[in-house]
Amino acid sequence: MDESGGSGQPRSGNDQSTDRHTGGTASTTDPTHAEPTTTGTRVAETGKPDAEPEPTRTDEHTDTDEPATPEPAEATETDEAADSPGRTGATPRLAKSRVPRRPKDPGGGLLMGRPFGVPVYVAPSWFLVAALITWVFGGQLDRVLPELGAVRYLVSLFFAVAFYASVLVHELAHTVAALRFKLPVRRIQLQFFGGVSEIEKESETPGREFVLAFVGPLLSLILAGVFYIALQTVEPGTVPGVLLAGLMISNLIVAAFNLLPGLPLDGGRMLRAVVWKITGKPMTGTIAAAWVGRALAVSVLIGLPLLTQSGALGSTAEDSVGMDTVTDALLAAILAAIIWTGAGNSLRMARLREHLPELRARNLTRRAVPVETNTPLSEALRRANDAGARALVVVDPEGEPLSLVREAAIVGVPEHRRPWVSVSGLAQDLTDGMRVSAELSGEELLDALRATPATEYLVVEDSGEIYGVLSAADVERAFVKAMARPN
């Protein structure tokens, strides 16, 4: 089942003139880091965000003529660009900003290996479901092969491991397809109800989306066929025969279940791709597949216990009483909850991705003025006020940026002491990850901020010139405001 993200259409904007923000002092607030938009799959389904729209360029920015004594700047979206102040003081030169790499190990349990360079983790919940499978399958073996005795639980444990190895193959199919389409895969995780493939980008076309979703169930069907062929070579009433039959049936169930046409299942992603192809709108495909997924959840909740009671699944009505009835109802409730929640998450992720292009570093950047290390805070704030800026960048005598003055630190200095406090004592040293390009937007911008958590970032032009200072709090406010708008 695919806990996937959504997609959306870019919002149109106005292409205003690009203003340089080197001119004022920016305050800082506590960092905010938006939730990652990665996606996953359970019981072998593909996980990936919905279509990523092309970001619209709207060169607005939030400048004020207020005093530089920091108050968090509102991440406003205006229809007019603020007046370009030009650069105040020396113009620092620096290398182009680099977007830091994502950490290699995202975590998520016990690391088992890195096939194709993608880490595979086993979540703690897997051990619970492995014990459950061992107990249930052991009871079945006791009826089929009573001569095994207690050894049947070792055989059952082997079956549990082999079954999840099949789930891993299913997830690797999604992973290989994603890598083939140049989509980054954060990790694969084996957990309580199957596997999760966290594919971090959206397919560019509905055709690729369809293929990416279909390869998982296809591999499960192929595995079922392989186990069926192997089953013909052994005696049916033996341990190998029982294991091969169980693995064949379990892979058929995984394939059939994931082909159901509702998000977050693979079949839901296939339905989404078809609607996307017909309408040309990935968001429409997400909405359709998500609501089918919710209807499917209700059907599982009501239908699975009824099928069991009616004997349609192979048991008689007399056998389906007592604890078996409770177990079937509990299983149906768990599956329905997973499907319903996954469908809702798909809609939320679709909405998120629809609004991500509105987050542009250039629009949210505060004006900044460069000041040298020994400049008194009062003088630095005076220069910022004169320039209409809200950020301070500490530079060396050659104009190279060294650090950013923190808003929280400025607030903590009483006004009567500011002439005797130098800005260097209130600044945070710049690291490579704290330099971001003014051209970053949407998911790329969030990735850069998540990779290097900080309260402020130095925003630079491609030429290396300082554009201004970006506050993480401004990004958060803009994100919340965008998500609050109706689609």
C-alpha positions, 0 to 999 in steps of 0.5 A: 500500500502506497503512502504517497504524495500528491501532485498539483498544478502550479499557481500563476504568479507575476514576474516582477523585477528582481531586487537585491536585498543587500541592505538591511538587518534580518532577525531570526526566529526558531527554525521550522522544517516542513515535513518531508514529502517522501512517500512509501508503500506497505505490503509491497506497493510503490511509494512516491509523491504526486506530480511535481509542478513546474515552479512559477516565478514571482519575484516578490519580497518582504521588505519593511522600513521598520527599525532593525530591532527584529520582529519576525517578518511576515512572509507576505505575498504581494502583487508589487515588488518592493522598491529596489534599494540597491546594495548598501556598503561593500558588496561581498563576493563569494562562491555560488551556494551549494545545496547540501547532500541529504544524510546517507542514513535516514534510519528506520530500524535495523540496517540490512544492506544497500542493494543498488545503493538504497538502504534497507531497514527492518523496523522493530514491528517486523519482529512482531509480525514475524512472531505472529506468522510463525505462530499461525503457520505453525498451527497449520503445520500441526494439522498438515504435518503433525509428525514435525512436533516443535520443529514446525515453529522453526519451519514457520519462522523460515516461512516468515523470513522467506515471505518478507524476502518476497516483499523485499523483492517486490519493493526492489522492483519499485526501487529499480524502476525509480532509479531507472527513471532517475527518481531518488529513493531514500530507503526501503523499510520492512515493517508490520504490514509489508514494505515501504519504498520511499521514492522522493520525487514524482514521475514526470509522465503518467506512463512512468507513474503506471510502470513504477506502480505496476512493476511491484505486483508484476514481480509478486506474480512472477515469484508466485509462478516460480514457486508454482513451478518449483512445487511441481518438483516436490512431494505435496505432503512434505515440508518443501511442498508446504513451504512452496505452496504457502509462498506461492499463495502469499505472493498471489495474495500480495499481488492481488491486494496491491492491484486493487484500484485505490490509493495508497495501493499500487493499483490506486497509483495505476488508476491515478496514472490513467486519470492523469493521462485522460485529464492531463491533471495529476491532481484529478488523478490523485483525488479520484484514486484516493476516494476509490481507496476510501471506498475500498477501505469501507468495503474491506471493513464490512466485506471481509468478515462477511466473506469469512462468515459465508464460507466464501474464503474456504471455511465453513460457517460453523468454523467461523465462530468465536475467536476466529470471528474476532480475529477476522474482524480485527484484521479487517479493521486494521487493513481498512484503517491503513487503506483509509489513512493512506488515501487521506495522506495521498490527498494531503500530499497532493495538496502540499505539492500543489502549493510547494512552488509558491515557496521561493527563496527570492520572494521570502528573503529579507534585505541585509546590510554587510557590517564588519566584525567590530561594528557596534550593534547600535551602529549596525542597526542604524545602518539597517534602518537607513537602508530599510533592511532587516538582516545583518551579514558580518563580513571581513575587510574584503567583503567576504561574508563570515556570519549572520547576526541572530535575531534572538541575540539582538533582542536579548541585548538591552538598548542602552548596551548596544553601543558597547556590543559588537555584532561579531558576538551575536553572530552565527558562523556561516557553513556551506549549508547555510548558503542557499541560491536565490533561485531555489524554490519548492521542494529543492528549497525545503530539502536545502533547509532540512539538510542544514537546520538553522534559523537564518540562511545567507541567500546569494545570486548565481554570480556570488553576490549577496541577495539577502537573508532567509529566515526559516520562520518566514518559510514556515509562515509562507508554507502554512499560509499556502496550505490554508488556501483553497485548491 
